Amino acid sequence: MALPVTSVIKNSYDGLPRQMKVAARWLVDHPTEVALLSMREQARHAQVPPATLTRLAKRLGFNGFDNLKEVFADDVRERPQKFDSHAVRLHQEQEKDGDSVLISDTVKALHNHLDRLTAGPAVAMLAAAAEIMVDAREIFCIARRSSFPVVHLLHYVGSQLGYPTRLIDGTGGISNGALQSVGAKDVLLAVTVKPYARFTVQAAEFAVSRGAKLVAITDSELSPVANLAQIVILVRTEMPSCGHTATPAFAAAECLLKLIAARRGNGRIDALETDDEHPAEADIYIPQIPGIHDER
């Protein structure tokens, strides 16, 4: 979001006490909820005392939290209603029983997260990322833990399409030579969400110090890689029950692949279909069963 108060929070973040940092992150990452929920509800979600929100608001130059909340409310009133109504519905929905409800809530949450990738700011970031990636000498792809499959997908499909992708798996650390060739003509795509992987952040710092452009897929404008990146693609990870999801990050990666393909020309899709024939020749995949047609 482009609220001026968000920039103020980001600029003040490093100097805030620990509890205020937690509250500040809540404000930046959940602007709709800030506008709609009471201060006590927000404090519960952010896991800070309500007084912390009040102190943070005053530190940011407001008379109190209500004045700060009104800034977010003004922004929400100018936005389409689909995000707002969904946030309210998730909050107010009573606890229910049944597998179908659990599945429905999960799918609804994923749908809401994916919808955010179609909003104007997200589309602009994805398009900007594709623009610099399509001209890159090499696209280094890095992530750890649950985020690693996201970059593995982008590298695997990208390499089949003829993109100059290189997967950094972290074996041997940053100094193992994998990033030693990175330079100003390259792009590092880093994917990391809370808790942030130290290796990913260190690799991002190293690549940026060598002049490479950094594209970050992350969950907050306040994440350690966001301040380093030329382009930040924000994805939500929280789910209604427990745990986190990588689905929006996967979707962002697939969008990047499609956008790059569009900029490089349709011939790249033909290249992918041609490449699919080689694994069959190498006996990697099960041969086509006679009588069963491939409807791909």
Kinemage of the C-alpha trace (Angstrom):
@kinemage 1
@onewidth
@group {chain A} dominant
@subgroup {mainchain}
@vectorlist {calphas} color= white
{ca met a 1} P 0.000 0.000 0.000
{ca ala a 2} L 1.132 3.572 -0.637
{ca leu a 3} L -0.033 5.278 2.558
{ca pro a 4} L 2.415 7.963 3.741
{ca val a 5} L 2.172 6.574 7.276
{ca thr a 6} L 3.565 3.277 5.996
{ca ser a 7} L 6.701 5.065 4.809
{ca val a 8} L 7.001 6.760 8.202
{ca ile a 9} L 6.759 3.378 9.946
{ca lys a 10} L 9.363 1.822 7.650
{ca asn a 11} L 11.767 4.731 8.156
{ca ser a 12} L 11.327 4.581 11.946
{ca tyr a 13} L 11.309 0.798 12.268
{ca asp a 14} L 14.970 0.143 13.089
{ca gly a 15} L 14.897 2.603 15.994
{ca leu a 16} L 11.752 1.240 17.636
{ca pro a 17} L 11.761 -0.842 20.844
{ca arg a 18} L 11.121 -4.551 20.334
{ca gln a 19} L 7.419 -4.515 21.267
{ca met a 20} L 6.775 -1.502 19.071
{ca lys a 21} L 8.471 -3.287 16.174
{ca val a 22} L 5.983 -6.135 16.559
{ca ala a 23} L 3.107 -3.648 16.551
{ca ala a 24} L 4.559 -1.721 13.605
{ca arg a 25} L 4.826 -4.881 11.557
{ca trp a 26} L 1.164 -5.631 12.298
{ca leu a 27} L 0.155 -2.199 10.987
{ca val a 28} L 2.170 -2.526 7.783
{ca asp a 29} L 1.190 -6.118 7.045
{ca his a 30} L -2.527 -5.863 7.923
{ca pro a 31} L -3.788 -2.445 6.760
{ca thr a 32} L -7.362 -3.647 6.224
{ca glu a 33} L -7.590 -5.167 9.693
{ca val a 34} L -6.153 -1.977 11.213
{ca ala a 35} L -9.073 -0.068 9.713
{ca leu a 36} L -11.753 -2.570 10.731
{ca leu a 37} L -10.848 -4.107 14.084
{ca ser a 38} L -10.824 -2.562 17.538
{ca met a 39} L -7.540 -1.716 19.194
{ca arg a 40} L -7.915 -4.596 21.673
{ca glu a 41} L -8.597 -7.070 18.876
{ca gln a 42} L -5.567 -5.841 16.977
{ca ala a 43} L -3.402 -6.072 20.076
{ca arg a 44} L -4.529 -9.681 20.530
{ca his a 45} L -3.699 -10.563 16.933
{ca ala a 46} L -0.353 -8.752 17.089
{ca gln a 47} L 0.354 -10.306 20.511
{ca val a 48} L 1.230 -7.024 22.173
{ca pro a 49} L -0.475 -5.062 24.970
{ca pro a 50} L -3.039 -2.480 23.737
{ca ala a 51} L -0.926 0.243 25.330
{ca thr a 52} L 1.868 -0.591 22.883
{ca leu a 53} L -0.355 0.388 19.962
{ca thr a 54} L -1.164 3.669 21.677
{ca arg a 55} L 2.500 4.426 22.369
{ca leu a 56} L 3.410 3.566 18.787
{ca ala a 57} L 0.737 5.889 17.416
{ca lys a 58} L 2.039 8.758 19.542
{ca arg a 59} L 5.612 8.013 18.520
{ca leu a 60} L 4.492 8.312 14.896
{ca gly a 61} L 3.048 11.757 15.601
{ca phe a 62} L -0.634 10.957 16.242
{ca asn a 63} L -2.653 11.990 19.279
{ca gly a 64} L -3.712 8.396 19.837
{ca phe a 65} L -4.407 5.110 18.126
{ca asp a 66} L -7.867 6.167 16.933
{ca asn a 67} L -6.318 8.937 14.840
{ca leu a 68} L -3.859 6.482 13.311
{ca lys a 69} L -6.631 3.976 12.645
{ca glu a 70} L -8.648 6.622 10.797
{ca val a 71} L -5.821 7.071 8.276
{ca phe a 72} L -6.044 3.376 7.427
{ca ala a 73} L -9.856 3.541 7.361
{ca asp a 74} L -9.784 6.368 4.817
{ca asp a 75} L -7.606 4.234 2.559
{ca val a 76} L -9.883 1.188 2.903
{ca arg a 77} L -12.957 3.221 1.974
{ca glu a 78} L -11.303 4.065 -1.345
{ca arg a 79} L -10.519 0.423 -2.166
{ca pro a 80} L -12.694 -2.304 -3.748
{ca gln a 81} L -14.798 -4.096 -1.171
{ca lys a 82} L -13.774 -7.687 -1.910
{ca phe a 83} L -10.763 -7.643 0.423
{ca asp a 84} L -12.498 -5.765 3.209
{ca ser a 85} L -15.613 -7.915 3.381
{ca his a 86} L -13.522 -11.063 3.391
{ca ala a 87} L -11.387 -9.836 6.283
{ca val a 88} L -14.482 -9.016 8.308
{ca arg a 89} L -16.106 -12.347 7.501
{ca leu a 90} L -13.031 -14.314 8.569
{ca his a 91} L -12.872 -12.408 11.830
{ca gln a 92} L -16.561 -12.642 12.731
{ca glu a 93} L -17.153 -16.238 11.627
{ca gln a 94} L -17.998 -18.415 14.597
{ca glu a 95} L -16.173 -21.647 15.281
{ca lys a 96} L -17.822 -24.552 13.467
{ca asp a 97} L -17.354 -28.291 13.201
{ca gly a 98} L -16.873 -30.461 10.173
{ca asp a 99} L -14.258 -31.265 7.590
{ca ser a 100} L -16.120 -29.363 4.880
{ca val a 101} L -15.949 -26.150 6.889
{ca leu a 102} L -12.229 -26.604 7.512
{ca ile a 103} L -11.616 -27.169 3.819
{ca ser a 104} L -13.871 -24.267 2.859
{ca asp a 105} L -12.110 -21.872 5.236
{ca thr a 106} L -8.716 -22.964 3.929
{ca val a 107} L -9.705 -22.489 0.293
{ca lys a 108} L -11.319 -19.118 1.046
{ca ala a 109} L -8.159 -17.914 2.763
{ca leu a 110} L -6.029 -19.048 -0.170
{ca his a 111} L -8.417 -17.368 -2.605
{ca asn a 112} L -8.140 -14.122 -0.676
{ca his a 113} L -4.340 -14.304 -0.654
{ca leu a 114} L -4.199 -15.039 -4.381
{ca asp a 115} L -6.637 -12.218 -5.125
{ca arg a 116} L -4.093 -9.780 -3.730
{ca leu a 117} L -1.726 -10.690 -6.554
{ca thr a 118} L -4.274 -9.286 -9.021
{ca ala a 119} L -4.436 -5.887 -7.305
{ca gly a 120} L -2.760 -2.929 -8.986
{ca pro a 121} L 0.364 -2.646 -6.805
{ca ala a 122} L 1.088 -6.385 -7.006
{ca val a 123} L 0.600 -6.452 -10.782
{ca ala a 124} L 2.980 -3.512 -11.132
{ca met a 125} L 5.648 -5.253 -9.042
{ca leu a 126} L 5.308 -8.543 -10.942
{ca ala a 127} L 5.540 -6.742 -14.279
{ca ala a 128} L 8.564 -4.720 -13.156
{ca ala a 129} L 10.276 -7.895 -11.952
{ca ala a 130} L 9.661 -9.602 -15.286
{ca glu a 131} L 11.124 -6.602 -17.122
{ca ile a 132} L 14.471 -6.810 -15.359
{ca met a 133} L 14.561 -10.617 -15.325
{ca val a 134} L 14.004 -10.925 -19.064
{ca asp a 135} L 17.153 -8.868 -19.724
{ca ala a 136} L 19.309 -10.521 -17.052
{ca arg a 137} L 22.535 -12.299 -17.946
{ca glu a 138} L 21.742 -14.804 -15.204
{ca ile a 139} L 18.825 -15.218 -12.813
{ca phe a 140} L 20.067 -16.588 -9.508
{ca cys a 141} L 17.275 -18.252 -7.509
{ca ile a 142} L 17.649 -18.628 -3.761
{ca ala a 143} L 15.505 -19.713 -0.810
{ca arg a 144} L 15.688 -22.068 2.142
{ca arg a 145} L 13.352 -24.386 4.037
{ca ser a 146} L 9.673 -24.155 3.019
{ca ser a 147} L 10.410 -21.446 0.439
{ca phe a 148} L 12.948 -23.559 -1.454
{ca pro a 149} L 10.362 -25.413 -3.612
{ca val a 150} L 9.224 -22.037 -4.963
{ca val a 151} L 12.614 -21.169 -6.451
{ca his a 152} L 13.147 -24.775 -7.525
{ca leu a 153} L 9.951 -24.533 -9.592
{ca leu a 154} L 11.004 -21.252 -11.170
{ca his a 155} L 14.474 -22.594 -11.948
{ca tyr a 156} L 13.208 -25.913 -13.338
{ca val a 157} L 10.551 -24.450 -15.617
{ca gly a 158} L 12.694 -21.443 -16.475
{ca ser a 159} L 15.643 -23.585 -17.531
{ca gln a 160} L 13.351 -25.682 -19.738
{ca leu a 161} L 12.137 -22.487 -21.351
{ca gly a 162} L 15.701 -21.440 -22.038
{ca tyr a 163} L 15.988 -18.797 -19.312
{ca pro a 164} L 19.447 -18.348 -17.744
{ca thr a 165} L 18.367 -19.477 -14.270
{ca arg a 166} L 20.762 -20.826 -11.660
{ca leu a 167} L 19.559 -22.498 -8.471
{ca ile a 168} L 21.493 -21.702 -5.288
{ca asp a 169} L 20.876 -24.535 -2.836
{ca gly a 170} L 23.171 -23.310 -0.082
{ca thr a 171} L 25.535 -26.272 -0.110
{ca gly a 172} L 28.886 -25.057 1.173
{ca gly a 173} L 27.611 -21.592 2.034
{ca ile a 174} L 27.739 -18.400 0.025
{ca ser a 175} L 31.493 -18.669 -0.453
{ca asn a 176} L 31.287 -21.960 -2.359
{ca gly a 177} L 31.506 -20.125 -5.680
{ca ala a 178} L 27.849 -20.284 -6.662
{ca leu a 179} L 27.459 -16.530 -6.274
{ca gln a 180} L 31.021 -15.474 -7.006
{ca ser a 181} L 30.153 -14.622 -10.603
{ca val a 182} L 27.142 -12.468 -9.729
{ca gly a 183} L 27.344 -8.920 -11.045
{ca ala a 184} L 25.514 -5.867 -12.305
{ca lys a 185} L 23.981 -7.687 -15.274
{ca asp a 186} L 22.384 -10.346 -13.074
{ca val a 187} L 19.226 -10.674 -11.005
{ca leu a 188} L 18.881 -12.489 -7.697
{ca leu a 189} L 15.389 -13.774 -6.970
{ca ala a 190} L 15.140 -14.343 -3.219
{ca val a 191} L 12.140 -15.912 -1.515
{ca thr a 192} L 11.912 -15.718 2.260
{ca val a 193} L 9.106 -15.352 4.790
{ca lys a 194} L 9.033 -15.224 8.561
{ca pro a 195} L 11.115 -16.705 10.168
{ca tyr a 196} L 13.599 -15.338 7.655
{ca ala a 197} L 16.485 -17.556 6.558
{ca arg a 198} L 19.843 -16.050 7.471
{ca phe a 199} L 21.492 -17.618 4.414
{ca thr a 200} L 18.972 -16.025 2.043
{ca val a 201} L 19.439 -12.591 3.605
{ca gln a 202} L 23.234 -12.886 3.515
{ca ala a 203} L 23.136 -13.982 -0.115
{ca ala a 204} L 20.918 -11.014 -0.951
{ca glu a 205} L 23.323 -8.625 0.775
{ca phe a 206} L 26.256 -10.142 -1.108
{ca ala a 207} L 24.532 -9.983 -4.503
{ca val a 208} L 23.451 -6.374 -3.998
{ca ser a 209} L 26.993 -5.443 -2.941
{ca arg a 210} L 28.159 -6.806 -6.303
{ca gly a 211} L 25.674 -4.635 -8.173
{ca ala a 212} L 23.044 -7.279 -8.923
{ca lys a 213} L 19.361 -6.390 -8.917
{ca leu a 214} L 17.325 -8.051 -6.183
{ca val a 215} L 13.751 -9.248 -6.633
{ca ala a 216} L 12.261 -10.335 -3.310
{ca ile a 217} L 9.178 -12.460 -2.801
{ca thr a 218} L 8.448 -11.959 0.874
{ca asp a 219} L 5.660 -11.459 3.384
{ca ser a 220} L 6.325 -7.944 4.651
{ca glu a 221} L 7.679 -4.580 3.606
{ca leu a 222} L 9.670 -4.792 6.835
{ca ser a 223} L 11.344 -8.131 6.090
{ca pro a 224} L 15.173 -8.099 5.989
{ca val a 225} L 15.282 -8.485 2.194
{ca ala a 226} L 12.654 -5.830 1.458
{ca asn a 227} L 14.971 -2.913 2.207
{ca leu a 228} L 17.632 -4.413 -0.064
{ca ala a 229} L 15.379 -5.163 -3.022
{ca gln a 230} L 14.667 -3.094 -6.110
{ca ile a 231} L 11.341 -4.913 -6.398
{ca val a 232} L 9.304 -6.421 -3.562
{ca ile a 233} L 6.483 -8.848 -4.337
{ca leu a 234} L 4.385 -9.230 -1.211
{ca val a 235} L 2.643 -12.519 -0.447
{ca arg a 236} L 0.463 -13.449 2.505
{ca thr a 237} L 1.236 -16.633 4.431
{ca glu a 238} L -1.167 -16.776 7.373
{ca met a 239} L -3.991 -19.306 7.442
{ca pro a 240} L -7.220 -19.332 9.500
{ca ser a 241} L -6.358 -22.304 11.703
{ca cys a 242} L -2.627 -22.857 12.067
{ca gly a 243} L 0.545 -22.930 10.076
{ca his a 244} L 1.452 -20.959 7.003
{ca thr a 245} L 1.010 -21.376 3.276
{ca ala a 246} L 3.467 -21.124 0.398
{ca thr a 247} L 0.714 -21.114 -2.231
{ca pro a 248} L 0.827 -17.334 -2.926
{ca ala a 249} L 4.611 -17.487 -3.357
{ca phe a 250} L 4.204 -20.346 -5.842
{ca ala a 251} L 1.570 -18.306 -7.677
{ca ala a 252} L 3.874 -15.284 -7.825
{ca ala a 253} L 6.644 -17.447 -9.292
{ca glu a 254} L 4.295 -18.864 -11.922
{ca cys a 255} L 3.124 -15.357 -12.811
{ca leu a 256} L 6.745 -14.320 -13.309
{ca leu a 257} L 7.322 -17.282 -15.625
{ca lys a 258} L 4.278 -16.340 -17.706
{ca leu a 259} L 5.261 -12.673 -17.858
{ca ile a 260} L 8.820 -13.468 -18.902
{ca ala a 261} L 7.561 -15.901 -21.549
{ca ala a 262} L 5.274 -13.205 -22.946
{ca arg a 263} L 8.194 -10.803 -23.226
{ca arg a 264} L 10.536 -13.340 -24.821
{ca gly a 265} L 8.025 -14.604 -27.379
{ca asn a 266} L 5.764 -17.613 -27.778
{ca gly a 267} L 8.577 -19.682 -29.232
{ca arg a 268} L 9.704 -20.406 -25.699
{ca ile a 269} L 6.548 -22.413 -25.019
{ca asp a 270} L 7.362 -24.522 -28.088
{ca ala a 271} L 10.836 -25.044 -26.659
{ca leu a 272} L 9.309 -26.427 -23.467
{ca glu a 273} L 7.264 -28.955 -25.428
{ca thr a 274} L 10.380 -29.992 -27.359
{ca asp a 275} L 12.373 -30.364 -24.141
{ca asp a 276} L 9.713 -32.707 -22.775
{ca glu a 277} L 10.698 -35.231 -25.433
{ca his a 278} L 14.281 -35.536 -24.173
{ca pro a 279} L 13.512 -36.988 -20.711
{ca ala a 280} L 11.430 -39.670 -22.421
{ca glu a 281} L 14.408 -40.557 -24.579
{ca ala a 282} L 16.571 -40.729 -21.455
{ca asp a 283} L 14.102 -43.124 -19.793
{ca ile a 284} L 13.242 -40.620 -17.032
{ca tyr a 285} L 9.465 -40.768 -17.375
{ca ile a 286} L 7.102 -43.726 -17.779
{ca pro a 287} L 6.419 -44.262 -21.501
{ca gln a 288} L 2.997 -43.380 -22.871
{ca ile a 289} L 0.628 -46.331 -22.354
{ca pro a 290} L -0.905 -47.482 -25.651
{ca gly a 291} L -4.536 -46.506 -25.974
{ca ile a 292} L -4.302 -43.695 -23.439
{ca his a 293} L -4.071 -40.329 -25.113
{ca asp a 294} L -2.103 -37.472 -23.672
{ca glu a 295} L -4.656 -34.678 -23.394
{ca arg a 296} L -2.203 -32.129 -22.086
